[in-house]
């Protein structure tokens, strides 16, 4: 396999394909109406459990968060975090994340921690983490 083919295969496995995105307004509305709501000072996360299929992510980052550069950084960070966490989710979920204006000042690491904390009840315990650690 050539370097170009290896790079293409690696980029496909690390990507964010359409099957993992919420794209239709009806899907967003269903999550907002029927999903569970988890709140932090920086993010509001709506989660709707699905009977089968892929876990999907939808993002709502308004202009109140900041200029386009900041909004795009927040979206990139949340997509990357979801991409890494998706295999560890215990059930298929549709997740819509609404970014609050306070998240603009967070570092990528802090934003990732906050998102991971909101998803904790639906994640498998990583190696070395007990049930008591997950709750706290």
ZIBELMO-V250386 format. One record per run of one state. SS is the DSSP state (helix for helix, strand for strand, loop for the rest). FROM is the first residue (numbers start at 1). TO is the last residue. If there is no record, write none. Layout:
ss=(SS SS)
from=(FROM FROM)
to=(TO TO)
//
This chain:
ss=(loop helix loop helix strand loop helix loop strand loop strand loop strand loop helix loop helix strand loop strand loop helix loop helix strand loop helix loop)
from=(1 3 14 18 21 22 25 35 36 40 43 50 56 61 63 66 68 89 90 93 100 101 106 108 123 124 131 136)
to=(2 13 17 20 21 24 34 35 39 42 49 55 60 62 65 67 88 89 92 99 100 105 107 122 123 130 135 136)
//
